[in-house]
């Protein structure tokens, strides 16, 4: 029997650089989050979706979100990503065998990448999507001096989705919480506290909306699909 899958979307950020919460910005006529959810909702293996919103929005979530699919539940997020994921974890049923975490602001994720992440976790691996670094990387001191230029062959830029056997993600969050550790990446958290995490190759178009200039670029890519 295939393990049951839960998706967590941390979407409680304020989006200061974007002028508002990125999950609800309009992208090609629809909220960013609507685009982000679609590939996961098309995968029949996803049984539950938990979206962590800022507490005020979570009290009155938009109707388009709560009404678009019965698998979706909304919880209040926290002041940081780790707290939002942990709050969402509390809402994931105990019989979930796989938990996938995906950034709300990566609306260009494809069905194929979603499927590969879930397939890898179903085989017992913890994985993160990532792409190789193309640019030269400098290690720079506080005064601006280059102190090292490591070879880039071993460096990858982390993306999401990240998919985990459920108990490994839960164990990592329990251990980090007990130790008061903060993290901005669940793959790094699992690698530290719950065993190895492997890379699956992501997609160049699967970038995170970070600054306003990213929005027209994402809309252009959506039009090409």
N, C-alpha and C positions, 0 to 999 in steps of 0.2 A: 504494500500500500504506500502510495506517495505521501510524504509528510504534508500536513496542512500549513499554509503560508499566511503570515501576517505582514502587512506593510505598515511602517511608521513613517510619517511625514512631519518633521519638525518645521513648523511654519509660524513661530511666535515672534520672530525678529521684527524690529522696528523699521528696518530698511532706511536708515538715515541717509545713506549715500544716494538712494533712489527716490527720496522725497516721500516715502511711505512704505508700508509693508509690501514686500516684493510679491508675495503670493497672490495679492489682489490687484496688482497692476494690470491694466488692459494690454493684452498682446494679441494682435490680429482679431480684435473684436471680442475677445473672451478673457477671463482672468487667467493669469499665469498658472495658477494652481489647477485649473480645469485642464489645461494642456498637459501638465505634469502627471496628473492622475490617469489619463486615458490609457497609456500602454499597460499599466498595471491592472486596470479594470478589465481590459481585454483578455488578460491571462486568467483562465478558469481556475488555475491552482491557487490564486489569491483569495482566501476566504474572509479575511478581515483587513480593514484599512483604518488606522487610527491617526488622525490629524491633530497635532498639538498647535493650538492657536493662542494668541495672547489672551489672558484671562477675561478681559472685557468682551472681546469678540466671541470667545468660547461660550459665553453666557447666551449670546444671541447670534449663532452662526448664520451665515447667509443661506437662504433657502435653496439656491442653486447647488450648494455643496451638500447639505443634508438630504436633499431630494434627488440627487442624481444617481445614487446607488445605495441599496439597503445594506451593503457591507461597510459603509462609512460610519465611523463614530468620531466624535470630537471631544477632546479633552483640553484642559487649560495647560498651557506650557509654562515655562519658567523664564528667568532672566537670562539664561544661557542655554546653549544647545543641549548640553549634557542633561540639565534638569528637564528640558522638554522631552527628550528621548526617554528618560527615566519615568516621567509621568505617563507617557504613552505606553511604556512597557507594562505598567501596572494595569492597563486596560486591555492588554493582549490576553486572550484566553490561555489557560494553562496547557491545553492540548495542541497549541501551535508548535509545529516541529521546526519551522524555519521562520526567521524574522529578517525582513529586508528593511533597510533604512535608506531613504532617498531624500535629497534636498528639494524643498518646495520650489526653489528658483532654478531648477534644471529642467525646463519644459521641453527640451529637444531630445530627451531620452527615447530610444526606439524600442519597439516590441522585441527585436532580436537581442538587444543588450539585457533587457529585463529577463528574457528567457534564459540566457546564458548564466546570469547571476543565480537564478533560482536553481537551474540544473546543477551548478557547482555545489551549492549548499545542500541539495538533495543527495549528492554524492558524499557528504560529510565534511566538506571543506568550508572554511570561513574565507570569504573573498571580498575584494574591493575592485571596482572598475578603476582603471588608471591608464594614462597615456605616457609614452616616453617623452622625456624632456628633449626639446630640439635646441634650445639656446645654451650657450655657455653659461655656467653658473659660477659666480664669484662668492667667496666667503669674505665679507666686508666688516671691518672693525667699526667701532662707534665713531671714530674720527674720519671715516670715509676711505681708509686705506684698504686695498685688496690684500688679504693675508693668505689666501689660498684659492686655487682654481681647480676644484676636483673634477675628475673625468665624469662626463655626464651619462655614460653608458648605464650606470646602476641607478640613475635617478628617474623617477616616474612622478607625474602630477596626479594626485589622487582625485577621483571623481566619486560619484555615487551612480547607480545603486551599490550598496554594500550588503551582502547576504551572509547570514550566519545560522548554523544550528542553534536553535533558540536558547538552549541552556547555556551555551558558551557566551552569548551576549548578556544574558541575565547575570551570569557569574561575574563577568567583567565589570558590570555596573555595580554589583554588590560590593566587590572588592575595592573598586575605585571610590565608591561612596564611603566605605568604612575608613579608607585612608585619607579622605578629604581631597582627593585628586580631581582636577578639572581637565577636560579634554575637549577638543573641537572636532574630533574625528573618531568614530566608533571603531574603525578598523585598528587604529593605533591603540585604543583602549583594550580591545580584545587581544591584540598581539602582546601587550604588556601583562595582562592578567589571566588570559584563558587559552593560550596556545597560538600556534602559527596562523598567519593570515596570508593568503596568496593573492596575486594580482591576476585579474582577467583583463584583456585589453579592452579599453573603453573606446569612445568615438570622439573625434575632434569636435564634432558639432554639439556634443553633450556638455557645453560650457554652462557655467553658473552666471546668471544675471547679477551683475555687481554694481555697474555704473549705468547712467541713463543711455549712454551710447550703445550698450549691449542690446537694448530693446529693438531698434530698427534692424540690427543685424539678425536677431532671432526671427523677426517677422519676415525678413527676406528669405531666410532658410526655410521657414514654414511654407512660404509661397512656392518654393521649388519642390516641395514634397508632393 
